[in-house]
Amino acid sequence: MGILHTKRILAVAASPCALAFAAPAHATCSDLTDLAIRGGRITSAGIVAKGGFEPPADSGPPPGVTAAAYSGVPAFCRVRMTLTPSSDSDIKSEVWLPLDGWNGRYAGVGNGIWAGSISFAELGRNVARNYATAATDTGHTGNGMTAEWAVDHPEKLVDFGYRAIHVTTVAAKQVIEAFYGRAPQLSLWNACSTGGRQGLMAAHRYPEDFDAISAMAPANPMTDLMTQSMWQGWQPQRFRVRITPAELGLVHAAAVAQCDGLDGVKDGLIGRPQQCSFTPASLQCKPGQEKGCLSAGQVSAIRNMYDGVRATDGTQLLPGWPIGSEMQMAALVMGAEPFPVAMSYFRDLVYRGRDRWDWRASDYRSLTNDARQFGARMLNVPSDGLGPFFARGGKLLLSHGWTDGLIPATNTLRFYRDLYAALPRETAQKQLRLFMAPGMDHCSGGEGPSEFDTLGTIDEWAATGHAPDRITATRPTQLVPFPGQPPNPPRAPMERPLCAYPWVAHYDGDGDPMAAKSYSCGLPDDL
């Protein structure tokens, strides 16, 4: 479940298939404070001038997002709401409405990890593209790394799990219609990580809420992801070794060296990790060797990270991480304990701090079952539970970066395959797509092209009915550094086509290998 849950996009213009409507035809911005909304109230409504938005000091923007990032956001009507679908609910949500040039669409914004804040940066990006948009903190405030807020508050966990997004969506559409005098022509969801899971959950529980959904690197099934994160963090402890970024870098470099050319070009990326046969045992230290190699314990730990969660009898319970995703794994394996997001789930919610729970000696069959028994109904989206969404014509765009070290791409692959099998064949072919991005980390970044316009893609898909089979992704030439860090050196521009799974991109043999037009899409065995 990712710390960075915002997704950079290339295009800033509205989708070409979207029509612009005149500024408010029904109510002024300040009038919206008098609008009665079901299960809550509007606490304020006012116009924000172009470039005038200043995020709250405690909003916790992702690295690189400062007040200057909002300089290009056009004037909008900012509506703030408090929603209370239960007696213990306190959901803070905002709706941002472009004053001019609204494209007739609504775009919902998601969250990261355990949520706890409003994704202002995504709201600004959507307004800049002329979408009416909304986001929520899902009913609590916090840094997203802990679930302590849910202890003894089951209704707040329900709000986080699925209810807050729905009531925000319903209220947002009511505000949009009051302000513009018409309902949105299309309702879209575009988010990553926890936001990806939220989109899937909306399709599952509230199939009428959205016409098209982009779910990137979805944290689903969430209870299984918590177990997988625990497994990763346990491996170094299990074999009494340390695994540092240096060792992970050594493994990653060796994997790339062995499998880089599987897509027809040597470019520093593993384009087909499923066909990569790399094993960390190839790096085990030989007698007398002390540097540039791995100990036997490190080899065993890393092999288990690839192999996935296992029961004591060796049966695989959950998938592991793909070869090539090593560089982001440091967040899961370097601490004295496993990833705090997962530790909090088990310690604070599943086992309620019981002293008898020892994560170092856990039986992973029991851990997997206990995680599901506690939270599956609230937090997991079943692959066979989206039928009504597709029956009404809904479109689902799944995507995932192959080098995501926080949420394994294998989870999304498994969900896609099970979902495809659960749908009528024609429905799956026309209304479901999966795109895998080589060299892309969690939600963005990485060594490969990681920027592609998911919102514009689902907008056009919903409007025209034409399912995408190929999306061009680009690599930013300048990475935004973390606060306090020196600037990153510039990188050469790179393009790649992302092909609808199970198709993959293959270099044609001539032309610029850094340009998308030099690649063809096809089945791996056919290229």
N, C-alpha and C positions, 0 to 999 in steps of 0.2 A: 504494500500500500504506500503510495508515494508521497514524499515530502513536497516535491514540486508537482503541482497538479494543473498548472496553467499550460495552455498549448499555443505556441506562437503560430501565426498564420501568415502566408505570403500576401494574399490579396487583401486590400482594404476597401475595395469597392463592393457595392451590393451585387448580388448574383444578377447576371444579365436577364434572367427570366423573371426578376422581381419588378413590379411596377411601383413607382413612387407616388405617394398620396400627399395631398396638401396637409399643412399643419392643422392643429386641432379643429375639428368640425362640430364638436359637441360640448365639451366642457373646458374651461381654462384649468391650468395646472393647480392653482390655489383652490378651485372648487372641489378638487378630489378629496380634500380633507373631510368633506361632508358625505362622501360616498359610504353607504353601509355595505360592509362585506361580511359574508357568513363566517362565523367562528373567529372573529378578530376585529381589528380596527386599524384605520389609517392614522398614524401618529403625526405625520407631516407631509407636505407636498409643496415643492418650490422649484423655481427655475434655476439651473446652474448654467452660467455663461460658458461660452466656448473656452476650453482649456482651464476652466475655473475650479474643477473638482480637486479637493484635497482629501486624501484618504485619512481616516482617523488614525491617531498616533498608535493605537493598540490593535490596528487591523491586521498586523503581521503580514505585509506583502511578501511575495516570494522574492528571492535574490534578484537584484537588478531592476525591480519595479519601484520607482520613486514617483513623487508628485509630478516630475517632469514627463513621465510616461503618459500623463493625461492631457498634455498640451494640445494634442490633435483631436481630442474628443469634442465634437460640436455641441452646441447648446442643447440641453435636454431638461425634461421635467423629472425631478427625482421624488419618488413616492416611497415613504418608509412605512412599514406595517409591523404590527405585532399580532401573531396568529395563535389562537388557543383552542385547538381541537379537543383537548382534554384539560382537566382541572390542574394538571401538573405541567402543561405545555407553556412554553414562553419562546415562541419561534419569531425571530427577527428576520424580516425579508425586505427587499427593496425591488422596485420596478423602475427602470429608466426608460423614458419615452422621448425619442428624437423630436425636436420641435419642427423640423423641416425634413422633407424627403423620406418619411417613413415608407419602407418598402412593402408594407402589408403583412410582414412576417413577425412571429414571436419566436425568440430563441432563449431557451432555458440554460442556466449556468449551474455547473456542479461544484463539488468540493473535493478536498483531498484528505487522506487519512481519516482521523476521527472527526473531521470538520471543526466547528467551533468558531468560524469566522465567515464573513461574506467575501466572495471573490470579486472585489472591485475592479481589478485589472481586466477580467473577462467581460464584465459589464461595459467597461469603456471601449473595449475592442468591438463589441457588438453594436454599440451606438454609433461608432465610427463607420460601421458598414450599414447603417440605417435600419437596424433591427430594433424593435421593442424587446426589452430583455428583463429578466428577473433573476435574483439569486437569494439564498437564505443561509443562515448559520446552522440550520437544522434543529435549532431549539436549545443550544447551549453555547457558551463561550469558552475558549481555551486554545492551547497551542496545537491541538490535534494529535499529540503523542500519547495521550492517556485517556482511558475510559472511566476515570474516577467519578466523573459527573453523572454516570449512569447508575452508580451504586445506590440501591434502594429507590431508584426512580425508573421503574419499568416503562412508564409512558414516554419518558424522554428517549429511551432506547428505541421505542416504536417510532417516534418522530424522526430520529436519525436513520433508522432502518428503511423507512419508506413513506411515512405520512407527511413529513415537512415539505418534501418536494411536491407532493400532490396538492396540498392546500395552498402552497405558494403559487403553483401553476393556475389553479382555479381562480384565486384572487387576482393574479396578474392579468388573466384574460378579461376579467370583469373591469379592471382599471383601464385596460387598453380600449375596450369598447366604449367606456364612458368618456375617455379622452378624445378618441378619434371619431367616435360615432359609428364605428363598425368593428366587428370582430376580426382577428387576424385570419388571413386566407390560409396560411399554413402555420403549424406549430412544430418547432424543431427543438431537438435536444442535442447539445454538442459539448462533450466533456470527457475527461480522462481520469483514470485511477478510481478513487471512490466515486467520482462523477460518472465514470463509465458504468460502474455497478448501479448507480442511481438511475441511469437511463434504462438499463435492462430491467430494473425493478419497476419503473414506470410502465414499461411495455407489459410486464407480467401482471401487475396489480391494477393498473389504470390504463387499459389499452386505448381509451378515447383521448387521452391527454395530448399525445404527440402523433404527427403524421410521419415523421422520419426521425431516426435517432442515430447519432454517431457515438459509439461507446469505444473509446480508445483505452487499451491496457486496463480493462475493467477488473476491479478488485473482487472478483467473483469466481467461485463461491467464497465468500468472505471468511467463513469459519475454517474452510480448508486452507486458505491463504495464511491464516493465523497459525495453523499447525505447521505448514511448510516453513514459515519464518522461524518458528521455534526449532525445527529440525536443522535449519542452516546454522543457527547460533549454537546449537548443541555439538555440532561436529568437532570444532577445535577443542572444546572441553572434553569431549568423549575420548579423543586420542591424545589429550594433554599436549597440544601444540598451539603455537600462535600462527595465524595466517594474516599477514600484513598486506598493504597495497603493493609492496614490492614483489611478494610471492604471487599475488594475483596477477600482477603485470607480467611476470615471467610465464605463467600458465597461459595468459591471453596471447602473448606474442607467439608462443609455440603453437597454439591452436590456429592462429591466423596464418602462420607460416605453412602449416600443413594443409589447410583447407581453403585458402584464399582463392585459388584458381578454379574452384568447382563451377563458377558461373561464367567461365570463359575469359576472365580478365584478372590480372593481379592489381588490386587497388587498395589493399589493406583492410578489406571487409570480407566476412564470411557470408556469402550470399545464400548458401544452402546448408545451414547447420545440421539439418536432419540427415544429410548425406555425409557429414563429417565424422570420421572414425578416430579422431584424436583421443588419446587417453593420458591422464596425468602421470601414469606409471613410466612414460617415456622420459620424464624429468627426474626420476628418483636418483638420488646421489649414489655414485659408484664408490667403492672403497677408497678412502682417502680424499674424496671430493667434498668440499665444504661450501663452495660458492656456486651460484648459478644453477642450483638444483633444489630438489625437495626431499625432506626426510620421509621415511616410510609412513609416519603418522600423518604428515601433511598430504601425502598421496591418497591415503585412505579417506581422509576428511573431504578432500575435493572430489574424489570419485563418488562419495555418497551425496554430495550436493547435486551432481549430475543425475544420479540414479533415482533420487526422490525418496519420499518418506516410506520407510519399511517397518513392517511388524517384526517382532522378535524371531519369527520363523523365516524371515527374508521376503515375505510377500510384499510387493509394492502396493502401497495404499494411496499415494498421491504422486503426481509427476514431480520431477526435479527441474532444475534450470538448464536451459540449452547451452551447449558449448558455444563460447564466444561472449557470454554474459558476465564474465568474471569481474570486470572492472568496477561495477556498481555493487558487487557482493560485500564489499568492505563494510557497508552500513549494517549488514546482517551478521557478520562473523567476528568483528573486531572487539566488541564489548565484553565486559565481564559476564554479562547476561545476554540472552537473545534480544532481538529488536524490541524496544520498549512498547511499541504499538501492540505487538503480539503478547508480550509479557503482561501488559495491563489487561488484555482481554481475558486471559486465563486466571491471573491472580485476583483481579478485582471483580470479575463477573462470573466466570465459569465456576471457579473454586472458592470465591468469596474470601480470599486470604487465608484459607485453612492451612494450618501448619503442616498438615500431613502431605501437602503437595510439594514434591521435589522435582523441579523441572529437569535436573541432571539425570534422574533415574526413571523418567517417565516411560511408560509403555505406550508406544505411539498408536497402537490400535485403540487403546482406551482413550488416549488424548484426542484422537480424531473423532471418535464417537461422542465423547463428552462435549467437544466443541460444537458439533452439529446438534446434539440434543438441546443444548442451551440456546443457540442462536440461529439455527437454520431457517426457521419460519420467518424471523424478522430480517435476516441479513442476506440470505442466499436466494439467488434466482435460478430455478430449475430449468434445464434446457428444454423440457417438454411443456413449459408453462407459458409460452408466448403465442399460442394458437390464435386467441381472439385478436391480438394486435395485428397479426398478419392477415387474418380473415377480413378485417376492415380496410386492408390495403396498406398497412404500415410498412415502412422500409427500415432496415437495420444495417448500418455500416459498422462492422467490427474492424479494429486495426490494433497492431501491437508491434513494438520494436523488438527485434531478435536479441539485442544486447541489453534488454531491460533486466537489471539485477535485483529489482525490488519486488516485482510481480512477474513470475515466470510466464513467458509467452506460451508455454505448453498448456497452461490453464485455458487460455483463450482458444487455442487450437482444439482442445478437447470439447469445450463448450460449443464451438462452431460445428464440429463433426456430429455431435449428439443432436444439436438443434436442426441441422440439415436433414438428418435421418428422421426426425420427428415430424417434419413438414411434408405436405404434398410436393412432389418433385417440381412441378411448374412454379409453385409459390416460392420454393427455395431458390430456384434459378432466377426469378425476376425480382425478389424482394429481400434477398439476403446476400451480403458480400463480406469477405474478409480480406484484408490487405496486411501482409507482413513486411516490415521495413528492416532490411539488413543494416547493421551498424547503428541502429537507433536505440537510445537508452530509454529511461522511463518518461514517457509523455513527450520528451523532446531531447535534443542534444545527442552526443555520441560521435563516433568517428564517421558515420555515414550521413546521407541526406535524411533529415528528420523534420522538415517543414513541408506540410501539404495541407491543402485547404479542405478540411473535413466539413466545415459548415457550408461552404459553397457547393460541395459535392452533394450533400444530402438535400440541399435546397433545390438544386437542379433536378435531382432524381425524383423528389416528391412532386415537383411541378410538371415534369415532362413524362415521367414513367419509364425513362430510359436508364437502366441500371449501369453503373460504371464498371468497366472491365480493366481500366488502366488509369492510374493517377501519377502525375509527375511530382516527385519529391526533390527538394533542393537542400544543400548543406549551407548553413550560414558561414560566411567567410570570417566573421568576427564573433566569438563567443562572449557573452556578457559574464564578467568575473563575479564571484561572490563578493559581498561587501568587505572592504579592507584588503582584498587581494589585488595584485598587480594585473594590468591588462593582459589578456591572452594574445599570443601571436596570431596574426592573420593566417587563414587557411585558404587553399586553392578552392575555387568554386567547384561543386560537384552536383550533377543531376542523376537521378535514376528513375526509371518507371517502376512503380509498385503494381504488381500484377494480381488480379483477382485469384485468390487461392482456389485450387492447388497449383495454378500456373505460377511460374517463376520467370525472372528476367535473365536473359543470356546475351552476352556481348556478341554482336554479329560478325566480329572479326576485322572490320575496318571502320573508319570514322573515329571521331573523338571519343575515347572511353569515358570522358567526364560528362558527356552529353546524353540525355535520355533517348534521343533519336537513334543512337547507335545500338540500341538493345531491342530484342524481340521478346514477347511473352509466349510461353508454351509450357506444356507439361514437362517435368524434369526428365522423363525417359524419352521424350521426343526430340530433345534439343542436342 
